[in-house]
Amino acid sequence: MNKVKVFTDSTADLSSQQLKDLNISVLPLYVNIGDKSYRDGVDITTAQQLYEMVEEFQTLPKTAAPPIEDFVNAFKPWIDQGYDVIYVGISSKLSATIQNAMIAATEFDSGRVHVVDSQNLSTGIGLLAVKAAELAMQGVGAQEIVEKVNALVPKVRTSFVISTLKYLHMGGRCTSLQLIASTLLKIKPQIIVKDGGMIVGEKYRGKDKKVLDSFYSDHVGDGKNVDLERIFVTHSDYQEGAEYLAEKLRSELNPKEVCITSAGAVISSHCGPGTVGILYLEK
């Protein structure tokens, strides 16, 4: 049985330490702004850099999937060393990344490259990639890992609360009417990942703590359905909110691990500053 190498993409928003500890390699998506193209997490490494560019160019960036060649070039050295490859990527409903990975897989012998559509984004992908990597480190074969990870796909619960719909609107993911209403009423909407896409959930108003408490109540509740092995709190330029939610999770649920991570440029280009989410696996 071949050893297994796990890949994900830059939208998984895992920390550099997690990637190193679990031997997960990352394929960057691309951020295009100001007539230039940047590799997410390589040429542009923080959300703050992205937001500075938005202010400078007064336009929102466009994002793009890695081309097929990027996948082939990343996978080939591992295939040549005798590894099987598993790639866990951003939802096929949100990006062409999965499609390109699947085309790249046909460049290799059948069964050597496995593509898992996370049907998710950010550390919703990360939860699955981490599971795959942990199984790979235990010596589990590629096919069994893929089966186990695919079984977890519908159990990932991903939700964010955002400060502005401006970025989602510019990216074509909400209507002008929703943007205007949100701005006028000072609403901070909840974004839920459902069936591989994004929908608007509850609409919060009030001070930050009240908004975060309401979001937590709606998304986590009493925590009885939350897998307590690992929970992610991921944010874009909102460390204070992330720390508040992480501490709330620790004090109320006592999970084995709460990981705070920062959203990369691609995820941040769609959600905007002041975004924070809780991502977990359901029991």
CORUR-V719750 format. One record per residue. N is the residue number from 0. RES is the residue in three letters. SS is DSSP state (H for helix, E for strand, L for the rest). PSI is psi in degrees with one decimal (* if undefined). D_LAST is the distance of its C-alpha to the last C-alpha in Angstrom with 2 decimals. Layout:
BEGIN
n=N res=RES ss=SS psi=PSI d_last=D_LAST
n=N res=RES ss=SS psi=PSI d_last=D_LAST
END
This chain:
BEGIN
n=0 res=MET ss=L psi=132.6 d_last=30.43
n=1 res=ASN ss=L psi=149.9 d_last=30.51
n=2 res=LYS ss=L psi=163.0 d_last=28.78
n=3 res=VAL ss=E psi=133.7 d_last=26.29
n=4 res=LYS ss=E psi=128.4 d_last=26.71
n=5 res=VAL ss=E psi=131.8 d_last=23.93
n=6 res=PHE ss=E psi=152.0 d_last=25.01
n=7 res=THR ss=E psi=-169.5 d_last=23.51
n=8 res=ASP ss=E psi=175.2 d_last=25.51
n=9 res=SER ss=H psi=-17.2 d_last=26.55
n=10 res=THR ss=H psi=-6.1 d_last=24.27
n=11 res=ALA ss=H psi=-18.0 d_last=21.24
n=12 res=ASP ss=L psi=32.6 d_last=22.62
n=13 res=LEU ss=L psi=152.1 d_last=21.81
n=14 res=SER ss=L psi=158.3 d_last=24.28
n=15 res=SER ss=H psi=-33.9 d_last=27.24
n=16 res=GLN ss=H psi=-40.4 d_last=26.31
n=17 res=GLN ss=H psi=-43.3 d_last=22.86
n=18 res=LEU ss=H psi=-42.1 d_last=24.64
n=19 res=LYS ss=H psi=-47.8 d_last=27.27
n=20 res=ASP ss=H psi=-33.6 d_last=25.16
n=21 res=LEU ss=H psi=3.7 d_last=23.06
n=22 res=ASN ss=L psi=45.4 d_last=26.09
n=23 res=ILE ss=E psi=129.2 d_last=24.70
n=24 res=SER ss=E psi=151.6 d_last=27.55
n=25 res=VAL ss=E psi=132.3 d_last=27.64
n=26 res=LEU ss=E psi=120.6 d_last=29.58
n=27 res=PRO ss=L psi=137.1 d_last=30.82
n=28 res=LEU ss=L psi=175.6 d_last=31.03
n=29 res=TYR ss=E psi=143.4 d_last=34.29
n=30 res=VAL ss=E psi=122.4 d_last=35.33
n=31 res=ASN ss=E psi=121.3 d_last=38.72
n=32 res=ILE ss=E psi=141.1 d_last=40.76
n=33 res=GLY ss=L psi=38.8 d_last=44.47
n=34 res=ASP ss=L psi=15.5 d_last=45.49
n=35 res=LYS ss=E psi=154.9 d_last=43.58
n=36 res=SER ss=E psi=131.4 d_last=40.45
n=37 res=TYR ss=E psi=140.3 d_last=38.15
n=38 res=ARG ss=E psi=123.5 d_last=35.40
n=39 res=ASP ss=E psi=124.8 d_last=32.24
n=40 res=GLY ss=L psi=-5.5 d_last=31.69
n=41 res=VAL ss=L psi=-61.8 d_last=35.04
n=42 res=ASP ss=L psi=-25.0 d_last=37.85
n=43 res=ILE ss=E psi=115.7 d_last=35.98
n=44 res=THR ss=L psi=-10.7 d_last=33.54
n=45 res=THR ss=L psi=156.1 d_last=32.61
n=46 res=ALA ss=H psi=-33.8 d_last=31.92
n=47 res=GLN ss=H psi=-39.7 d_last=35.02
n=48 res=GLN ss=H psi=-41.5 d_last=37.19
n=49 res=LEU ss=H psi=-47.0 d_last=35.95
n=50 res=TYR ss=H psi=-32.7 d_last=36.69
n=51 res=GLU ss=H psi=-39.0 d_last=40.11
n=52 res=MET ss=H psi=-38.2 d_last=40.87
n=53 res=VAL ss=H psi=-42.9 d_last=39.88
n=54 res=GLU ss=H psi=-39.8 d_last=42.35
n=55 res=GLU ss=H psi=-45.4 d_last=44.98
n=56 res=PHE ss=H psi=-8.3 d_last=44.89
n=57 res=GLN ss=L psi=40.3 d_last=43.91
n=58 res=THR ss=L psi=152.4 d_last=41.65
n=59 res=LEU ss=L psi=148.8 d_last=38.00
n=60 res=PRO ss=L psi=160.6 d_last=37.09
n=61 res=LYS ss=E psi=148.3 d_last=36.08
n=62 res=THR ss=E psi=154.4 d_last=33.47
n=63 res=ALA ss=E psi=147.3 d_last=33.72
n=64 res=ALA ss=L psi=154.2 d_last=31.79
n=65 res=PRO ss=L psi=138.5 d_last=33.07
n=66 res=PRO ss=L psi=162.0 d_last=35.80
n=67 res=ILE ss=H psi=-40.0 d_last=35.54
n=68 res=GLU ss=H psi=-37.2 d_last=37.94
n=69 res=ASP ss=H psi=-41.7 d_last=35.61
n=70 res=PHE ss=H psi=-47.1 d_last=32.97
n=71 res=VAL ss=H psi=-46.3 d_last=35.64
n=72 res=ASN ss=H psi=-32.4 d_last=37.16
n=73 res=ALA ss=H psi=-39.6 d_last=33.89
n=74 res=PHE ss=H psi=-34.8 d_last=32.78
n=75 res=LYS ss=H psi=-46.8 d_last=36.25
n=76 res=PRO ss=H psi=-34.2 d_last=36.87
n=77 res=TRP ss=H psi=-40.4 d_last=33.72
n=78 res=ILE ss=H psi=-42.5 d_last=34.47
n=79 res=ASP ss=H psi=-26.9 d_last=38.01
n=80 res=GLN ss=L psi=-0.6 d_last=36.80
n=81 res=GLY ss=L psi=7.1 d_last=35.02
n=82 res=TYR ss=L psi=152.4 d_last=31.42
n=83 res=ASP ss=E psi=148.7 d_last=29.06
n=84 res=VAL ss=E psi=134.9 d_last=27.46
n=85 res=ILE ss=E psi=126.3 d_last=24.00
n=86 res=TYR ss=E psi=124.9 d_last=23.92
n=87 res=VAL ss=E psi=114.5 d_last=20.78
n=88 res=GLY ss=E psi=173.4 d_last=22.19
n=89 res=ILE ss=L psi=148.5 d_last=22.15
n=90 res=SER ss=L psi=134.9 d_last=21.54
n=91 res=SER ss=L psi=-15.3 d_last=24.50
n=92 res=LYS ss=L psi=-9.0 d_last=24.90
n=93 res=LEU ss=L psi=-14.9 d_last=25.70
n=94 res=SER ss=L psi=157.4 d_last=27.87
n=95 res=ALA ss=L psi=7.1 d_last=29.99
n=96 res=THR ss=H psi=-47.7 d_last=28.48
n=97 res=ILE ss=H psi=-43.7 d_last=26.47
n=98 res=GLN ss=H psi=-44.8 d_last=29.61
n=99 res=ASN ss=H psi=-37.4 d_last=31.79
n=100 res=ALA ss=H psi=-39.6 d_last=29.59
n=101 res=MET ss=H psi=-37.3 d_last=29.71
n=102 res=ILE ss=H psi=-42.9 d_last=33.47
n=103 res=ALA ss=H psi=-35.7 d_last=33.78
n=104 res=ALA ss=H psi=-28.5 d_last=31.95
n=105 res=THR ss=L psi=-9.9 d_last=34.83
n=106 res=GLU ss=L psi=-10.0 d_last=37.21
n=107 res=PHE ss=L psi=166.5 d_last=35.95
n=108 res=ASP ss=L psi=148.0 d_last=35.96
n=109 res=SER ss=L psi=134.8 d_last=33.36
n=110 res=GLY ss=L psi=-1.7 d_last=30.11
n=111 res=ARG ss=L psi=-28.9 d_last=30.80
n=112 res=VAL ss=E psi=124.8 d_last=28.82
n=113 res=HIS ss=E psi=131.9 d_last=25.36
n=114 res=VAL ss=E psi=124.3 d_last=24.13
n=115 res=VAL ss=E psi=119.2 d_last=20.50
n=116 res=ASP ss=E psi=109.7 d_last=20.30
n=117 res=SER ss=L psi=-20.7 d_last=17.36
n=118 res=GLN ss=L psi=31.6 d_last=17.96
n=119 res=ASN ss=L psi=-173.5 d_last=17.49
n=120 res=LEU ss=L psi=168.9 d_last=19.58
n=121 res=SER ss=L psi=-141.4 d_last=20.01
n=122 res=THR ss=H psi=0.4 d_last=17.29
n=123 res=GLY ss=H psi=-38.1 d_last=14.88
n=124 res=ILE ss=H psi=-44.4 d_last=17.02
n=125 res=GLY ss=H psi=-40.7 d_last=17.15
n=126 res=LEU ss=H psi=-41.9 d_last=13.50
n=127 res=LEU ss=H psi=-40.8 d_last=14.15
n=128 res=ALA ss=H psi=-39.4 d_last=17.63
n=129 res=VAL ss=H psi=-43.6 d_last=16.68
n=130 res=LYS ss=H psi=-44.9 d_last=14.41
n=131 res=ALA ss=H psi=-43.6 d_last=17.41
n=132 res=ALA ss=H psi=-39.3 d_last=19.85
n=133 res=GLU ss=H psi=-41.1 d_last=18.27
n=134 res=LEU ss=H psi=-39.7 d_last=18.37
n=135 res=ALA ss=H psi=-39.2 d_last=21.88
n=136 res=MET ss=H psi=-21.4 d_last=22.98
n=137 res=GLN ss=L psi=-1.4 d_last=21.99
n=138 res=GLY ss=L psi=13.1 d_last=24.34
n=139 res=VAL ss=L psi=143.5 d_last=22.06
n=140 res=GLY ss=L psi=161.5 d_last=23.97
n=141 res=ALA ss=H psi=-47.1 d_last=23.57
n=142 res=GLN ss=H psi=-41.8 d_last=22.84
n=143 res=GLU ss=H psi=-39.4 d_last=20.02
n=144 res=ILE ss=H psi=-46.7 d_last=18.48
n=145 res=VAL ss=H psi=-42.3 d_last=18.87
n=146 res=GLU ss=H psi=-43.0 d_last=17.24
n=147 res=LYS ss=H psi=-41.9 d_last=14.11
n=148 res=VAL ss=H psi=-41.4 d_last=14.02
n=149 res=ASN ss=H psi=-32.8 d_last=14.87
n=150 res=ALA ss=H psi=-23.5 d_last=11.95
n=151 res=LEU ss=H psi=-18.4 d_last=9.70
n=152 res=VAL ss=H psi=-49.3 d_last=12.17
n=153 res=PRO ss=L psi=-4.6 d_last=10.95
n=154 res=LYS ss=L psi=-5.6 d_last=7.45
n=155 res=VAL ss=E psi=131.0 d_last=9.55
n=156 res=ARG ss=E psi=116.3 d_last=10.53
n=157 res=THR ss=E psi=125.4 d_last=14.12
n=158 res=SER ss=E psi=144.4 d_last=16.71
n=159 res=PHE ss=E psi=155.4 d_last=20.05
n=160 res=VAL ss=E psi=132.1 d_last=22.92
n=161 res=ILE ss=L psi=153.2 d_last=26.30
n=162 res=SER ss=L psi=-25.9 d_last=29.80
n=163 res=THR ss=L psi=145.1 d_last=31.70
n=164 res=LEU ss=L psi=2.0 d_last=31.45
n=165 res=LYS ss=H psi=-46.0 d_last=34.46
n=166 res=TYR ss=H psi=-40.2 d_last=32.70
n=167 res=LEU ss=H psi=-36.7 d_last=30.54
n=168 res=HIS ss=H psi=-46.5 d_last=33.77
n=169 res=MET ss=H psi=-26.6 d_last=35.83
n=170 res=GLY ss=L psi=5.0 d_last=33.30
n=171 res=GLY ss=L psi=18.9 d_last=33.58
n=172 res=ARG ss=L psi=5.3 d_last=30.08
n=173 res=CYS ss=L psi=160.1 d_last=31.31
n=174 res=THR ss=L psi=163.2 d_last=34.59
n=175 res=SER ss=H psi=-37.8 d_last=37.62
n=176 res=LEU ss=H psi=-42.4 d_last=37.32
n=177 res=GLN ss=H psi=-40.4 d_last=33.80
n=178 res=LEU ss=H psi=-48.1 d_last=35.11
n=179 res=ILE ss=H psi=-46.6 d_last=38.16
n=180 res=ALA ss=H psi=-43.2 d_last=36.37
n=181 res=SER ss=H psi=-41.3 d_last=33.82
n=182 res=THR ss=H psi=-47.7 d_last=36.71
n=183 res=LEU ss=H psi=-39.6 d_last=39.01
n=184 res=LEU ss=L psi=0.9 d_last=36.53
n=185 res=LYS ss=L psi=44.9 d_last=34.95
n=186 res=ILE ss=L psi=139.0 d_last=31.50
n=187 res=LYS ss=E psi=101.9 d_last=28.53
n=188 res=PRO ss=E psi=153.8 d_last=26.14
n=189 res=GLN ss=E psi=132.0 d_last=22.40
n=190 res=ILE ss=E psi=128.4 d_last=21.58
n=191 res=ILE ss=E psi=135.1 d_last=18.40
n=192 res=VAL ss=E psi=121.6 d_last=17.58
n=193 res=LYS ss=E psi=126.9 d_last=17.31
n=194 res=ASP ss=L psi=36.7 d_last=18.13
n=195 res=GLY ss=L psi=-5.1 d_last=19.40
n=196 res=GLY ss=E psi=-173.6 d_last=21.74
n=197 res=MET ss=E psi=136.5 d_last=22.12
n=198 res=ILE ss=E psi=158.2 d_last=22.77
n=199 res=VAL ss=E psi=129.6 d_last=24.03
n=200 res=GLY ss=E psi=-124.0 d_last=21.99
n=201 res=GLU ss=E psi=160.7 d_last=23.35
n=202 res=LYS ss=E psi=116.9 d_last=26.69
n=203 res=TYR ss=E psi=148.2 d_last=27.31
n=204 res=ARG ss=L psi=155.1 d_last=30.70
n=205 res=GLY ss=L psi=-170.9 d_last=32.03
n=206 res=LYS ss=L psi=161.5 d_last=32.00
n=207 res=ASP ss=H psi=-47.5 d_last=29.42
n=208 res=LYS ss=H psi=-41.6 d_last=27.77
n=209 res=LYS ss=H psi=-42.7 d_last=27.54
n=210 res=VAL ss=H psi=-47.0 d_last=26.04
n=211 res=LEU ss=H psi=-38.7 d_last=23.36
n=212 res=ASP ss=H psi=-42.3 d_last=22.55
n=213 res=SER ss=H psi=-42.7 d_last=22.32
n=214 res=PHE ss=H psi=-46.1 d_last=20.14
n=215 res=TYR ss=H psi=-46.7 d_last=17.70
n=216 res=SER ss=H psi=-42.0 d_last=17.74
n=217 res=ASP ss=H psi=-38.8 d_last=17.17
n=218 res=HIS ss=H psi=-33.8 d_last=14.41
n=219 res=VAL ss=L psi=-38.8 d_last=12.45
n=220 res=GLY ss=L psi=-135.2 d_last=13.94
n=221 res=ASP ss=L psi=-2.6 d_last=13.32
n=222 res=GLY ss=L psi=6.2 d_last=10.09
n=223 res=LYS ss=L psi=-20.9 d_last=8.44
n=224 res=ASN ss=L psi=5.6 d_last=5.37
n=225 res=VAL ss=E psi=127.0 d_last=5.72
n=226 res=ASP ss=E psi=117.5 d_last=5.02
n=227 res=LEU ss=E psi=7.1 d_last=8.64
n=228 res=GLU ss=E psi=-42.9 d_last=10.17
n=229 res=ARG ss=E psi=129.6 d_last=11.66
n=230 res=ILE ss=E psi=135.9 d_last=12.29
n=231 res=PHE ss=E psi=139.8 d_last=15.31
n=232 res=VAL ss=E psi=113.6 d_last=17.99
n=233 res=THR ss=E psi=138.3 d_last=20.47
n=234 res=HIS ss=E psi=161.9 d_last=23.83
n=235 res=SER ss=E psi=104.4 d_last=27.19
n=236 res=ASP ss=L psi=41.8 d_last=30.07
n=237 res=TYR ss=L psi=59.0 d_last=28.28
n=238 res=GLN ss=H psi=-39.9 d_last=27.72
n=239 res=GLU ss=H psi=-44.9 d_last=28.35
n=240 res=GLY ss=H psi=-38.2 d_last=25.63
n=241 res=ALA ss=H psi=-42.9 d_last=23.11
n=242 res=GLU ss=H psi=-36.0 d_last=24.17
n=243 res=TYR ss=H psi=-47.4 d_last=23.98
n=244 res=LEU ss=H psi=-39.1 d_last=20.35
n=245 res=ALA ss=H psi=-43.0 d_last=19.44
n=246 res=GLU ss=H psi=-36.0 d_last=21.31
n=247 res=LYS ss=H psi=-42.2 d_last=19.69
n=248 res=LEU ss=H psi=-44.2 d_last=16.19
n=249 res=ARG ss=H psi=-44.6 d_last=17.72
n=250 res=SER ss=H psi=-32.6 d_last=19.60
n=251 res=GLU ss=H psi=-30.9 d_last=17.10
n=252 res=LEU ss=H psi=-22.0 d_last=13.80
n=253 res=ASN ss=L psi=53.9 d_last=15.42
n=254 res=PRO ss=L psi=162.0 d_last=12.99
n=255 res=LYS ss=L psi=-38.8 d_last=14.30
n=256 res=GLU ss=L psi=131.6 d_last=15.48
n=257 res=VAL ss=E psi=120.1 d_last=16.33
n=258 res=CYS ss=E psi=121.9 d_last=18.34
n=259 res=ILE ss=E psi=123.3 d_last=20.96
n=260 res=THR ss=E psi=160.0 d_last=22.41
n=261 res=SER ss=E psi=136.2 d_last=25.17
n=262 res=ALA ss=L psi=141.0 d_last=25.16
n=263 res=GLY ss=L psi=-172.9 d_last=27.84
n=264 res=ALA ss=H psi=-38.2 d_last=30.78
n=265 res=VAL ss=H psi=-51.3 d_last=29.37
n=266 res=ILE ss=H psi=-42.0 d_last=26.34
n=267 res=SER ss=H psi=-30.1 d_last=28.69
n=268 res=SER ss=H psi=-18.8 d_last=31.32
n=269 res=HIS ss=H psi=-30.7 d_last=29.15
n=270 res=CYS ss=H psi=-29.7 d_last=27.57
n=271 res=GLY ss=L psi=168.5 d_last=30.49
n=272 res=PRO ss=L psi=154.4 d_last=30.98
n=273 res=GLY ss=L psi=22.1 d_last=29.22
n=274 res=THR ss=E psi=141.1 d_last=25.80
n=275 res=VAL ss=E psi=141.7 d_last=22.61
n=276 res=GLY ss=E psi=161.7 d_last=18.94
n=277 res=ILE ss=E psi=130.5 d_last=15.47
n=278 res=LEU ss=E psi=127.6 d_last=13.06
n=279 res=TYR ss=E psi=166.9 d_last=9.49
n=280 res=LEU ss=E psi=137.1 d_last=6.47
n=281 res=GLU ss=E psi=144.8 d_last=3.81
n=282 res=LYS ss=L psi=* d_last=0.00
END
